[in-house]
């Protein structure tokens, strides 16, 4: 049984005449008759009675007509849905992103995407770099956005313009106002850092190794699970930290935090997707938007 056979059957039932149904469908009379006969023969049931020059639905035909109309309606709805998805009139994207990106970089891009495609739902979840990578690998996220490098052969990684890490202290810290800070003095202060697994933490530790310093030598007194918690602790005098310039911008402008001159790198953001899973049209369009900024 095919959708075409159902369309022909419904048209014949509506016209109660094979010739008129064939004309309405732009088919030959023989093609219409063959389609109806095929349905009747395949299922060993008579759908129409021939009454003079007309045809009438049998009881079986009347029952089948309801089902045929419902099936055709569902097929039409499915076709409309695919057309809407193709035109981005509907769709959903699941994005997992690091806290820095979620809080300070991604919202502007989400607004731009929503203005263009207001009917596409975008669900965003904040996590650290390791958790974002796992979500993309597991299929919980279509796309991932992280600061730290991810070493996994199943993940494709596109580089995006990112941010810069800054060494920051609060008002009462002895490093405030320093014009220079040798790497050898880093262990003289207590430190407040993001948790292990965060891109900010891993990038900072990699920068220290690049300058010949061992990250484990730093006296880390607090490990906190969010940028905001780190900011609050440093402003309260808990020690020094390294955070994104995007995160620290407001506190620096207000004079609550102070930058200490120390060479920390600019870092790209990384757009992750699973190498073996195809992206939906909506997810592919959002990815293209980020790559073509």
C-alpha positions as CSV (number, residue, x, y, z in Angstrom):
1,X,0.0,0.0,0.0
2,X,1.4,3.4,-1.0
3,X,0.4,7.0,-0.3
4,X,-0.4,7.4,-4.0
5,X,-2.9,4.5,-3.8
6,X,-4.5,6.1,-0.8
7,X,-4.7,9.5,-2.6
8,X,-6.4,7.8,-5.5
9,X,-8.8,5.9,-3.3
10,X,-9.8,9.0,-1.4
11,X,-10.3,10.9,-4.7
12,X,-12.5,8.2,-6.1
13,X,-14.5,8.1,-2.9
14,X,-15.0,11.8,-3.0
15,X,-16.0,11.9,-6.7
16,X,-17.9,8.6,-6.7
17,X,-16.8,8.3,-10.2
18,X,-13.5,6.8,-11.6
19,X,-13.4,9.1,-14.7
20,X,-13.9,12.3,-12.7
21,X,-11.4,11.2,-10.1
22,X,-8.8,10.5,-12.8
23,X,-9.4,14.0,-14.3
24,X,-9.0,15.6,-10.8
25,X,-5.7,13.7,-10.2
26,X,-4.5,14.3,-13.8
27,X,-4.2,10.5,-14.2
28,X,-5.5,8.1,-16.8
29,X,-8.7,6.2,-16.0
30,X,-6.9,2.9,-16.3
31,X,-4.2,4.0,-13.7
32,X,-7.0,5.0,-11.2
33,X,-8.9,1.7,-11.8
34,X,-5.7,-0.3,-11.4
35,X,-4.8,1.4,-8.1
36,X,-8.2,0.7,-6.6
37,X,-8.2,-2.9,-7.9
38,X,-4.7,-3.4,-6.5
39,X,-5.9,-2.3,-3.0
40,X,-8.9,-4.6,-3.2
41,X,-7.0,-7.6,-4.5
42,X,-4.1,-7.2,-2.0
43,X,-6.4,-7.2,1.0
44,X,-9.2,-9.3,-0.4
45,X,-11.8,-6.7,0.4
46,X,-14.3,-4.9,-1.9
47,X,-14.1,-1.1,-1.3
48,X,-16.7,0.0,-3.9
49,X,-19.9,-1.3,-5.3
50,X,-20.6,-0.5,-9.0
51,X,-24.2,0.8,-9.2
52,X,-25.1,1.6,-12.8
53,X,-22.6,4.2,-14.0
54,X,-21.7,5.3,-10.5
55,X,-19.7,3.7,-7.7
56,X,-20.5,3.7,-4.0
57,X,-18.4,2.9,-1.0
58,X,-19.1,-0.4,0.7
59,X,-19.1,-0.6,4.5
60,X,-15.5,-1.6,4.4
61,X,-14.8,1.3,2.1
62,X,-16.4,3.8,4.4
63,X,-14.3,2.5,7.4
64,X,-11.1,2.5,5.3
65,X,-11.8,6.0,4.0
66,X,-11.5,7.4,7.6
67,X,-8.1,5.7,8.0
68,X,-6.9,6.7,4.6
69,X,-7.8,10.4,5.2
70,X,-6.0,10.3,8.5
71,X,-2.9,8.8,7.1
72,X,-2.7,11.3,4.2
73,X,-3.2,14.1,6.7
74,X,-0.2,12.8,8.8
75,X,1.9,12.4,5.7
76,X,1.1,16.0,4.7
77,X,2.0,17.2,8.2
78,X,5.3,15.3,8.1
79,X,6.1,16.9,4.7
80,X,5.3,20.4,6.1
81,X,7.5,19.7,9.1
82,X,10.4,18.8,6.8
83,X,9.8,21.9,4.8
84,X,9.8,24.0,7.9
85,X,13.0,22.4,9.2
86,X,14.6,23.1,5.9
87,X,13.5,26.7,6.0
88,X,14.4,27.0,9.7
89,X,10.8,27.7,10.7
90,X,11.3,25.2,13.5
91,X,14.0,23.2,15.0
92,X,16.1,22.8,18.2
93,X,19.7,23.1,19.0
94,X,21.4,21.8,22.2
95,X,24.5,23.7,23.1
96,X,26.8,23.0,26.1
97,X,29.3,25.7,26.8
98,X,31.9,26.7,29.4
99,X,30.8,29.1,32.1
100,X,32.9,31.9,30.7
101,X,31.5,31.5,27.2
102,X,27.9,31.0,28.5
103,X,28.0,34.0,30.7
104,X,30.0,36.6,28.7
105,X,30.4,35.7,25.1
106,X,27.6,33.5,23.9
107,X,24.5,35.6,24.7
108,X,25.2,38.2,22.0
109,X,25.5,35.5,19.4
110,X,22.3,33.8,20.6
111,X,20.4,37.1,20.2
112,X,21.7,37.5,16.7
113,X,20.7,34.0,15.7
114,X,17.2,34.4,17.3
115,X,16.6,37.6,15.4
116,X,17.2,35.7,12.1
117,X,15.5,32.4,13.1
118,X,12.9,33.2,15.9
119,X,11.2,29.8,15.6
120,X,14.3,27.7,16.3
121,X,14.6,26.7,20.0
122,X,18.1,26.9,21.5
123,X,18.8,25.1,24.8
124,X,22.1,26.1,26.5
125,X,23.7,24.4,29.5
126,X,26.8,25.7,31.3
127,X,29.5,23.3,32.3
128,X,33.3,23.1,32.5
129,X,35.4,22.0,29.5
130,X,35.6,18.4,30.4
131,X,31.9,18.1,30.9
132,X,31.1,19.9,27.7
133,X,33.3,17.6,25.7
134,X,31.6,14.6,27.3
135,X,28.2,16.0,26.4
136,X,29.1,16.3,22.8
137,X,30.6,12.8,22.8
138,X,27.5,11.3,24.4
139,X,25.1,13.1,22.0
140,X,23.6,15.2,24.8
141,X,24.8,18.3,23.0
142,X,24.8,19.1,19.2
143,X,27.6,21.7,19.7
144,X,30.1,22.5,22.5
145,X,32.0,25.7,23.2
146,X,35.0,25.6,25.4
147,X,38.2,27.5,26.1
148,X,40.5,24.6,26.9
149,X,42.0,22.2,24.4
150,X,40.3,18.9,24.1
151,X,42.2,15.8,23.0
152,X,39.7,13.4,21.5
153,X,39.9,12.0,18.0
154,X,36.0,11.9,17.8
155,X,35.7,15.6,18.2
156,X,36.1,18.1,15.4
157,X,37.3,21.5,16.8
158,X,37.0,24.8,15.0
159,X,38.9,27.8,16.5
160,X,37.1,31.0,17.2
161,X,38.4,34.4,18.4
162,X,38.5,34.1,22.2
163,X,39.7,36.2,25.1
164,X,42.8,36.8,27.3
165,X,43.6,35.6,30.8
166,X,44.5,38.3,33.3
167,X,46.2,38.0,36.6
168,X,43.9,39.8,39.1
169,X,44.0,40.9,42.8
170,X,41.8,42.8,45.1
171,X,42.2,46.1,46.9
172,X,44.4,45.0,49.8
173,X,46.7,42.6,47.9
174,X,50.5,43.5,48.0
175,X,50.7,43.0,44.2
176,X,48.3,45.8,43.6
177,X,50.1,48.6,41.7
178,X,53.0,46.5,40.7
179,X,54.5,47.4,37.4
180,X,56.1,43.9,37.0
181,X,55.8,40.5,38.6
182,X,58.5,37.9,38.1
183,X,57.3,34.3,37.8
184,X,59.5,33.4,40.7
185,X,57.1,35.4,43.0
186,X,53.9,33.7,42.0
187,X,54.1,31.3,45.0
188,X,54.3,34.2,47.5
189,X,50.5,34.7,47.3
190,X,47.6,32.5,48.1
191,X,45.5,31.7,45.0
192,X,41.8,31.3,44.2
193,X,41.2,29.2,41.1
194,X,38.4,27.5,39.2
195,X,38.0,23.8,39.7
196,X,40.1,21.2,37.9
197,X,38.6,20.5,34.5
198,X,37.7,24.1,33.7
199,X,39.2,25.7,30.6
200,X,40.3,28.7,32.6
201,X,42.3,26.6,35.0
202,X,43.8,24.4,32.4
203,X,44.9,27.3,30.2
204,X,46.4,29.1,33.2
205,X,48.4,26.0,34.3
206,X,49.6,25.5,30.7
207,X,50.8,29.1,30.6
208,X,52.7,28.6,33.9
209,X,54.4,25.5,32.5
210,X,55.4,27.5,29.4
211,X,57.3,29.8,31.7
212,X,59.0,27.0,33.5
213,X,56.8,27.1,36.6
214,X,55.0,24.1,38.1
215,X,51.3,24.8,38.7
216,X,51.3,22.4,41.7
217,X,53.8,24.8,43.5
218,X,51.1,27.5,43.7
219,X,49.5,27.7,47.2
220,X,45.8,27.3,46.1
221,X,43.7,28.0,49.1
222,X,40.3,28.0,47.3
223,X,39.0,26.0,44.3
224,X,35.6,27.4,43.3
225,X,33.1,26.1,40.7
226,X,32.1,29.4,39.0
227,X,33.7,32.6,37.8
228,X,31.5,34.7,40.0
229,X,32.5,32.8,43.1
230,X,36.2,33.4,42.2
231,X,35.6,37.1,41.7
232,X,33.8,37.5,45.0
233,X,36.5,35.6,46.9
234,X,39.3,37.7,45.3
235,X,37.5,41.0,46.0
236,X,37.1,39.8,49.6
237,X,40.9,39.5,49.9
238,X,41.3,35.7,49.5
239,X,44.3,36.0,47.1
240,X,45.2,36.3,43.5
241,X,43.5,34.6,40.5
242,X,43.6,34.3,36.7
243,X,40.4,34.9,34.9
244,X,39.1,35.9,31.5
245,X,39.2,39.6,30.6
246,X,35.5,39.1,29.6
247,X,34.7,38.0,33.2
248,X,36.7,40.7,34.9
249,X,35.7,43.6,32.7
250,X,33.0,45.0,35.0
251,X,34.9,44.6,38.2
252,X,38.0,46.2,36.7
253,X,36.0,49.1,35.5
254,X,34.4,49.6,38.9
255,X,37.8,49.5,40.6
256,X,37.0,46.3,42.6
257,X,39.7,44.3,41.0
258,X,43.2,45.2,39.8
259,X,45.3,43.8,37.0
260,X,48.8,42.7,37.7
261,X,51.2,42.9,34.7
262,X,52.1,39.3,34.0
263,X,52.4,37.6,30.6
264,X,49.3,35.4,30.1
265,X,48.2,34.3,26.7
266,X,45.3,35.1,24.5
267,X,43.3,32.0,24.0
268,X,40.9,30.9,21.2
269,X,37.6,29.4,22.0
270,X,36.9,26.0,20.5
271,X,33.7,24.9,18.8
272,X,33.2,21.2,19.2
273,X,31.1,18.7,17.3
274,X,31.0,15.0,17.0
275,X,32.9,13.8,13.9
276,X,30.6,10.9,13.3
277,X,27.2,12.6,13.9
278,X,25.6,14.8,11.3
279,X,24.3,18.2,12.4
280,X,20.7,19.3,11.9
281,X,20.1,22.2,9.6
282,X,19.6,24.5,12.6
283,X,22.8,23.4,14.3
284,X,24.8,23.7,11.1
285,X,23.4,27.2,10.5
286,X,24.3,28.3,14.0
287,X,27.8,26.8,13.6
288,X,28.2,28.7,10.3
289,X,27.1,31.9,12.0
290,X,29.9,31.6,14.6
291,X,32.6,30.6,12.0
292,X,31.7,33.5,9.7
293,X,31.6,36.4,12.2
